Amino acid sequence: MNEERNYRIELIDSEILLNSKEEEWLKFEKSISDVHICNSYFYIKLLWDNYKNTNLIKEFGIKRQLLILFLYKNEKLLAIFPFCRITRKRKKVFNVNTIEFIGQQKIYDYSDIITNGIDKEEFDIVYKWLKTNIRFDLIHLSHIPDFSKNKLHIYQNGLYPFSHSAEIHLRDIKDYNHYRTEIYTSNFKQTIRTLNNRLKKAGLHPVVIYKKFDDNDIHALQKLADYKLERGKSNIYNSENINFLKGIYKEFDAHIYFVQIESKTVAYLVKLKYLNWSFWFDISFHSDYKKFWLGTFMFDYCLQDSFDLNEKEIHLGWGVDFIKYRFCNRFVEISNCILFGNTLLNKIWYYEKKRQIVSASKIFLETIHKSKFIKNTH
């Protein structure tokens, strides 16, 4: 049994304290085997710096408070809990305070407690500290990957899967033709042939330009991202997001594939780098060229280029997306976890949120069960 006196919890609840922890956090981050981009110090810091005061984005509520916890055992850093407390208005009357991962409101891959492993008793020490020192209605942790080291001990009360994250693993793949043979279905191979034939018959010859991102690229990205609106998606290059996007593009060595047809830029794919991962962060294309399936063209082109660049692990983000299921060779379930708070009404808000996440999980699992494209799920 762990003795609590051997443990110390340090609260980081201000930007000054967060900045002071940069060196220690980064050193600890390097010692963790599976930290992903959205759990990294610089992603979290950039996100907090850009969205701490916004009241324009629903996911960020009406008020936010840093609530990062450093757990030490015998003065050795054991885990970082990248939490925040978000206040949201419910039923136009109640302010509901939820403890969440900082990144989960604006996330593109995974969130988790940053550690090489802690047991249930150690998590209970942190949970007890929170209930003693912080007023909150519930804990809702989202985008937890199925491979999480904390799955058995910390999230044992229940994980509720709600989506997949799509990945491409190339370490055991010799070359593009090997991948195409092993992963692409016969129908998808025909799709690739069809789009190439359509381009050829139209006398169109796409030229792909690969370049490092700079601020001058924003206008072209904004313009092409507007075509997402016609497909029922959103343009992320708006006034609320632009500084955050510029920040992560510079911090994580963003490169862009621009596709030009007849000297006109008609598509792009933005790629970030973090550790050994290549992250295909954002893609869009001109609607006038939709019959040429430029999204599929871009993915296939970038995959071929990944072999030339010696990229072994690629992440395409989360979401149940038809093309990802036909294109990728690994899918990771991502889940929600929910815990009680310490307020008088905490059970009301807990069970309301639980009904929502259980319903979302049921729909997701039914969708996956019916799908014939899912394989290599973890």
C-alpha positions as CSV (number, residue, x, y, z in Angstrom):
1,M,0.0,0.0,0.0
2,N,1.3,3.4,-0.9
3,E,1.8,5.9,2.0
4,E,0.5,9.3,1.1
5,R,3.3,11.1,3.0
6,N,5.7,9.9,0.2
7,Y,3.7,11.9,-2.3
8,R,3.4,15.6,-3.1
9,I,1.0,17.4,-5.5
10,E,1.9,20.7,-7.0
11,L,-0.8,22.8,-8.5
12,I,-0.1,24.9,-11.6
13,D,-2.9,27.4,-11.9
14,S,-1.3,30.4,-13.6
15,E,0.6,31.2,-16.7
16,I,3.6,32.3,-14.7
17,L,3.7,28.9,-13.0
18,L,3.2,27.1,-16.3
19,N,6.1,29.0,-17.9
20,S,8.3,28.2,-14.9
21,K,7.6,24.5,-15.4
22,E,8.7,24.4,-19.1
23,E,12.2,22.9,-18.5
24,E,11.0,20.3,-16.1
25,W,7.9,19.4,-18.2
26,L,10.0,19.0,-21.4
27,K,12.6,16.8,-19.7
28,F,9.8,14.6,-18.3
29,E,8.0,14.6,-21.7
30,K,11.2,13.1,-23.3
31,S,11.2,10.3,-20.8
32,I,7.6,9.2,-21.7
33,S,7.3,6.6,-24.4
34,D,4.0,7.6,-26.0
35,V,3.3,11.3,-25.6
36,H,1.4,12.6,-28.6
37,I,1.3,16.0,-30.1
38,C,-1.8,17.3,-28.3
39,N,-0.4,16.2,-25.0
40,S,2.9,18.0,-25.5
41,Y,3.9,21.0,-23.5
42,F,4.0,23.4,-26.4
43,Y,0.7,22.3,-27.9
44,I,-1.0,22.7,-24.5
45,K,0.7,26.1,-23.8
46,L,-0.2,27.5,-27.3
47,L,-3.8,26.3,-26.9
48,W,-4.1,27.9,-23.4
49,D,-2.4,31.2,-24.5
50,N,-4.8,31.5,-27.5
51,Y,-8.1,30.4,-26.0
52,K,-7.9,31.3,-22.3
53,N,-10.0,34.4,-22.7
54,T,-12.4,33.5,-25.5
55,N,-16.1,33.3,-25.0
56,L,-16.8,32.8,-28.7
57,I,-16.2,29.0,-28.9
58,K,-18.8,26.8,-27.2
59,E,-16.3,24.1,-26.2
60,F,-14.4,26.5,-24.0
61,G,-17.4,27.5,-21.9
62,I,-17.8,30.8,-20.2
63,K,-14.8,30.6,-17.9
64,R,-11.6,28.6,-17.8
65,Q,-9.0,28.0,-15.0
66,L,-5.7,26.2,-15.3
67,L,-5.6,23.1,-13.1
68,I,-2.4,21.3,-14.0
69,L,-1.2,18.9,-11.3
70,F,2.4,17.5,-10.9
71,L,2.5,14.3,-8.9
72,Y,5.8,13.6,-7.1
73,K,6.8,10.5,-5.2
74,N,9.8,11.0,-2.9
75,E,10.3,14.3,-4.8
76,K,10.6,12.5,-8.2
77,L,8.1,13.5,-10.8
78,L,5.7,10.7,-11.4
79,A,2.9,12.1,-13.6
80,I,1.5,15.3,-15.0
81,F,-2.2,15.8,-15.1
82,P,-2.9,18.4,-17.8
83,F,-6.2,19.5,-16.4
84,C,-8.3,22.6,-16.5
85,R,-11.6,23.6,-15.0
86,I,-14.2,24.8,-17.4
87,T,-17.5,26.5,-16.4
88,R,-20.5,26.1,-18.7
89,K,-24.0,27.5,-18.4
90,R,-26.6,24.7,-18.2
91,K,-30.4,25.3,-18.5
92,K,-29.6,29.1,-18.6
93,V,-29.4,29.1,-14.8
94,F,-26.7,26.7,-13.5
95,N,-22.9,27.1,-13.8
96,V,-21.5,23.6,-14.1
97,N,-17.8,23.2,-13.4
98,T,-16.1,20.3,-15.2
99,I,-12.5,19.2,-14.9
100,E,-11.1,18.2,-18.3
101,F,-7.9,17.7,-20.2
102,I,-6.7,21.1,-21.5
103,G,-6.4,19.8,-25.0
104,Q,-9.7,18.0,-25.4
105,Q,-11.7,21.1,-26.4
106,K,-9.5,21.6,-29.5
107,I,-7.9,18.3,-30.2
108,Y,-6.7,16.4,-33.2
109,D,-5.4,13.2,-31.8
110,Y,-5.1,12.0,-28.1
111,S,-5.3,13.2,-24.6
112,D,-4.1,11.4,-21.5
113,I,-2.4,11.7,-18.1
114,I,1.3,12.1,-18.9
115,T,3.1,9.2,-17.2
116,N,5.0,6.0,-17.7
117,G,2.4,4.4,-15.4
118,I,0.7,5.0,-12.0
119,D,-1.5,2.7,-10.1
120,K,-5.0,3.1,-8.8
121,E,-3.9,4.1,-5.3
122,E,-1.7,6.9,-6.7
123,F,-4.6,8.2,-8.9
124,D,-6.8,8.1,-5.8
125,I,-4.4,10.3,-4.0
126,V,-4.8,12.9,-6.8
127,Y,-8.6,12.4,-6.9
128,K,-8.8,12.9,-3.2
129,W,-6.7,16.1,-3.4
130,L,-9.0,17.5,-6.1
131,K,-12.2,16.7,-4.1
132,T,-10.6,18.4,-1.0
133,N,-9.2,21.5,-2.7
134,I,-11.2,22.2,-5.8
135,R,-14.9,22.7,-6.3
136,F,-16.2,20.8,-9.3
137,D,-19.3,19.1,-10.5
138,L,-17.7,16.3,-12.5
139,I,-14.6,15.1,-14.2
140,H,-14.9,14.4,-17.9
141,L,-11.8,13.2,-19.7
142,S,-12.0,12.6,-23.4
143,H,-10.0,11.3,-26.4
144,I,-8.3,8.7,-24.3
145,P,-6.5,6.2,-26.6
146,D,-7.1,2.5,-26.3
147,F,-3.3,2.0,-25.8
148,S,-3.2,4.2,-22.7
149,K,-1.0,2.9,-19.9
150,N,-3.6,4.3,-17.5
151,K,-6.4,2.2,-19.0
152,L,-6.6,-0.5,-16.3
153,H,-5.8,1.5,-13.2
154,I,-7.1,5.0,-13.6
155,Y,-10.0,4.6,-16.0
156,Q,-11.2,1.3,-14.5
157,N,-14.6,2.8,-13.7
158,G,-15.3,2.7,-17.4
159,L,-14.2,3.9,-20.8
160,Y,-16.9,4.7,-23.4
161,P,-15.5,4.6,-27.0
162,F,-17.0,7.2,-29.3
163,S,-14.7,7.3,-32.3
164,H,-11.5,6.1,-34.0
165,S,-8.2,7.8,-34.6
166,A,-6.6,6.7,-38.0
167,E,-3.0,5.9,-38.3
168,I,-0.6,4.6,-40.9
169,H,2.3,2.4,-39.7
170,L,5.1,1.8,-42.2
171,R,7.9,0.2,-40.2
172,D,7.2,-3.3,-41.6
173,I,6.2,-2.0,-45.1
174,K,8.9,-2.2,-47.7
175,D,7.6,0.4,-50.1
176,Y,4.5,2.0,-51.5
177,N,3.6,-0.9,-53.8
178,H,3.8,-3.2,-50.8
179,Y,1.4,-1.1,-48.9
180,R,-0.9,-0.7,-51.8
181,T,-1.0,-4.5,-52.3
182,E,-1.5,-5.2,-48.6
183,I,-4.0,-2.5,-47.5
184,Y,-5.8,-1.1,-50.5
185,T,-9.0,-3.0,-51.4
186,S,-9.5,-3.9,-55.1
187,N,-12.3,-1.3,-55.2
188,F,-10.0,1.4,-53.8
189,K,-7.3,0.5,-56.3
190,Q,-9.9,1.0,-59.0
191,T,-10.8,4.4,-57.4
192,I,-7.1,5.5,-57.8
193,R,-7.0,4.3,-61.4
194,T,-10.3,6.1,-62.2
195,L,-9.2,9.5,-60.8
196,N,-5.9,9.3,-62.7
197,N,-7.8,8.4,-65.9
198,R,-10.2,11.3,-65.4
199,L,-7.3,13.7,-65.0
200,K,-5.6,12.3,-68.1
201,K,-8.8,12.5,-70.3
202,A,-9.3,16.1,-69.2
203,G,-5.8,16.9,-70.2
204,L,-5.0,18.0,-66.6
205,H,-1.5,17.4,-65.1
206,P,-1.4,18.1,-61.4
207,V,1.8,19.6,-60.1
208,V,2.5,19.1,-56.4
209,I,4.6,21.7,-54.5
210,Y,6.1,20.7,-51.2
211,K,7.2,23.6,-49.0
212,K,7.8,24.7,-45.4
213,F,5.0,26.8,-44.0
214,D,5.3,30.5,-43.6
215,D,2.8,33.2,-42.7
216,N,2.3,34.1,-46.4
217,D,0.6,30.7,-47.0
218,I,-2.3,31.6,-44.7
219,H,-4.3,33.4,-47.4
220,A,-4.1,30.4,-49.8
221,L,-5.1,28.0,-47.0
222,Q,-8.1,30.2,-46.0
223,K,-9.3,30.5,-49.5
224,L,-9.3,26.7,-50.2
225,A,-10.6,25.9,-46.8
226,D,-13.7,27.9,-47.6
227,Y,-14.8,25.1,-49.9
228,K,-15.2,22.9,-46.9
229,L,-18.3,24.9,-46.0
230,E,-20.0,23.6,-49.2
231,R,-19.3,20.0,-47.9
232,G,-20.8,20.8,-44.4
233,K,-17.5,21.2,-42.7
234,S,-15.9,24.3,-41.1
235,N,-13.0,26.5,-42.2
236,I,-10.6,26.4,-39.3
237,Y,-8.7,29.5,-40.5
238,N,-11.0,32.0,-38.8
239,S,-10.2,34.9,-36.5
240,E,-10.6,32.7,-33.3
241,N,-8.2,30.1,-34.5
242,I,-5.6,31.8,-36.7
243,N,-3.0,32.7,-34.1
244,F,-3.2,29.2,-32.6
245,L,-2.7,27.6,-36.0
246,K,0.2,29.9,-36.8
247,G,1.7,29.0,-33.5
248,I,1.5,25.2,-33.9
249,Y,2.5,25.3,-37.5
250,K,5.7,27.1,-36.5
251,E,6.3,25.0,-33.4
252,F,5.7,21.6,-35.1
253,D,7.6,22.3,-38.4
254,A,4.6,22.4,-40.6
255,H,5.0,21.6,-44.3
256,I,2.4,22.0,-47.0
257,Y,1.6,20.1,-50.2
258,F,0.0,22.5,-52.6
259,V,-1.6,21.0,-55.8
260,Q,-1.7,23.2,-58.8
261,I,-3.6,22.5,-62.0
262,E,-3.1,24.8,-65.0
263,S,-1.1,27.2,-62.6
264,K,-4.1,27.4,-60.3
265,T,-3.8,26.2,-56.6
266,V,-6.6,23.7,-56.2
267,A,-5.8,21.6,-53.1
268,Y,-3.5,21.5,-50.0
269,L,-2.5,19.2,-47.2
270,V,-0.8,20.5,-44.1
271,K,1.6,18.2,-42.3
272,L,3.1,18.6,-38.8
273,K,6.0,16.8,-37.2
274,Y,6.3,15.7,-33.6
275,L,9.0,13.2,-32.5
276,N,8.7,10.2,-34.8
277,W,5.2,11.1,-36.0
278,S,4.0,12.9,-39.1
279,F,0.6,14.4,-38.6
280,W,-1.6,15.1,-41.6
281,F,-3.3,17.9,-39.9
282,D,-5.6,19.6,-42.5
283,I,-6.7,19.1,-46.1
284,S,-9.0,20.9,-48.5
285,F,-9.6,21.2,-52.2
286,H,-11.4,23.4,-54.8
287,S,-15.0,22.2,-55.3
288,D,-14.8,22.8,-59.1
289,Y,-12.4,19.8,-59.2
290,K,-14.4,17.4,-56.9
291,K,-15.0,14.9,-59.7
292,F,-11.3,14.3,-59.7
293,W,-11.4,13.2,-56.0
294,L,-8.5,15.4,-55.1
295,G,-8.7,14.4,-51.4
296,T,-8.0,10.8,-52.4
297,F,-5.3,12.0,-54.8
298,M,-3.6,14.0,-52.0
299,F,-3.6,11.1,-49.5
300,D,-2.2,8.7,-52.1
301,Y,0.5,11.1,-53.3
302,C,1.5,12.0,-49.7
303,L,1.7,8.3,-48.8
304,Q,4.1,7.7,-51.7
305,D,6.2,10.7,-50.6
306,S,6.3,9.3,-47.0
307,F,8.5,6.5,-48.2
308,D,10.9,8.9,-49.9
309,L,11.0,11.0,-46.6
310,N,11.5,7.8,-44.5
311,E,8.4,8.6,-42.4
312,K,7.3,5.5,-40.4
313,E,4.3,6.6,-38.4
314,I,1.6,8.9,-39.7
315,H,-1.5,10.2,-38.0
316,L,-4.6,11.4,-39.8
317,G,-6.6,12.6,-36.8
318,W,-9.8,11.3,-35.2
319,G,-13.2,10.9,-36.7
320,V,-15.3,8.3,-38.5
321,D,-14.3,9.2,-42.0
322,F,-15.0,6.8,-44.9
323,I,-11.7,7.5,-46.8
324,K,-9.6,6.9,-43.7
325,Y,-11.1,3.4,-43.3
326,R,-10.1,2.5,-46.8
327,F,-6.7,4.2,-46.7
328,C,-5.1,3.5,-43.2
329,N,-3.8,0.3,-41.7
330,R,-4.4,1.0,-38.0
331,F,-7.4,2.4,-36.1
332,V,-7.3,3.3,-32.4
333,E,-10.4,3.6,-30.3
334,I,-10.7,6.8,-28.4
335,S,-12.9,7.0,-25.3
336,N,-14.5,9.2,-22.7
337,C,-14.2,8.7,-19.0
338,I,-16.4,10.3,-16.3
339,L,-16.0,10.7,-12.5
340,F,-18.2,12.3,-9.8
341,G,-17.5,15.7,-8.5
342,N,-17.9,17.1,-4.9
343,T,-20.8,19.6,-5.2
344,L,-24.4,19.3,-4.0
345,L,-25.7,18.8,-7.5
346,N,-22.8,16.7,-8.9
347,K,-24.8,13.5,-9.4
348,I,-27.3,15.3,-11.5
349,W,-24.6,16.6,-13.9
350,Y,-22.7,13.3,-13.7
351,Y,-25.7,11.2,-14.9
352,E,-26.7,13.8,-17.5
353,K,-23.2,13.7,-19.0
354,K,-23.0,9.9,-18.7
355,R,-26.3,9.5,-20.6
356,Q,-24.8,11.6,-23.4
357,I,-21.5,9.7,-23.7
358,V,-23.2,6.2,-23.3
359,S,-25.5,7.1,-26.2
360,A,-22.6,8.4,-28.4
361,S,-20.7,5.2,-27.6
362,K,-23.6,3.0,-28.5
363,I,-24.1,4.7,-31.9
364,F,-20.4,4.5,-32.6
365,L,-20.1,0.8,-31.8
366,E,-23.2,0.0,-33.9
367,T,-21.7,1.9,-36.8
368,I,-18.4,0.0,-36.5
369,H,-20.2,-3.3,-36.2
370,K,-22.0,-2.7,-39.5
371,S,-18.9,-1.4,-41.3
372,K,-17.0,-3.8,-43.6
373,F,-14.0,-1.5,-43.8
374,I,-12.7,-1.7,-40.2
375,K,-9.6,-3.7,-39.7
376,N,-6.5,-3.6,-37.4
377,T,-8.4,-1.9,-34.6
378,H,-6.7,-1.3,-31.3
